[in-house]
């Protein structure tokens, strides 16, 4: 947002540790949201559009984990 800056710890080590923690949290949130969407019978194109990535990228990142978790994956939307 214009005019809104994120607080940055004064120590660079703390600032970088915060970045790592936020990335891990973002990955966990993405994993949970993608799983929720696929369990709700969303297709790969819809999930990809919501994330702002390609269908191939979201499939590559999440398919194996979802299959292991027992999530039924849709092949094509139609």
Buried (B, 14 or more C-beta within 10 A) or exposed (E): EEEEEEEEEEEEEEEEEBEEEEEEEEEEEBBEEBBEBBEEEBBBBBBBBEBEBEBEEBBEBBBEEBEEEEBEEBEEEE
